[in-house]
Amino acid sequence: MQSRLKYWHSGEGWLVRLLRASSRFENHPVNLLENKRQLYWLPNSEMANRIIASRIVLVVSRTNEPSNDAIIINVPSDYDSRWGNGSNNSANS
C-alpha cells in the first residue's frame, strides 16, 4: 500500500498493448510487459509515463479500473533503485 501512495498519481490508469519486444529496452520498466497478445493496465504514474514514452506500446484506453482481461502492472516497490528515476546517486565522470 505504501508503494501506491508513493508512486501512483491521481487520475485514470492506462490500458496498453505491447507492440514490439520489450527485451531490447535494457534497464527500462517496459520490460515488465512481456506478451504482445496481452492487455495490460498501468496505474497513472511516472512508470506509466516512461512506458508510454518508449513508443513500443499502443494506448488502448484510459480508465480508473482495469478490464477483466487485463494484467495489472503495479509500480514495483524498488522502482527508484531499479530504474534510477533520476535519483541513483551516481556521478557522471
HELIX and SHEET records of a PDB file:
HELIX    1   1 GLN A    2  TYR A    7  1                                   6    
HELIX    2   2 SER A   22  ARG A   24  5                                   3    
HELIX    3   3 PRO A   29  LEU A   32  5                                   4    
HELIX    4   4 GLU A   46  ALA A   53  1                                   8    
HELIX    5   5 TYR A   79  TRP A   83  1                                   5    
SHEET    1   A 4 VAL A  57  THR A  63  0                                        
SHEET    2   A 4 GLY A  13  LEU A  18 -1                                        
SHEET    3   A 4 LEU A  39  LEU A  42 -1                                        
SHEET    4   A 4 ALA A  70  ILE A  72  1                                        
END                                                                             
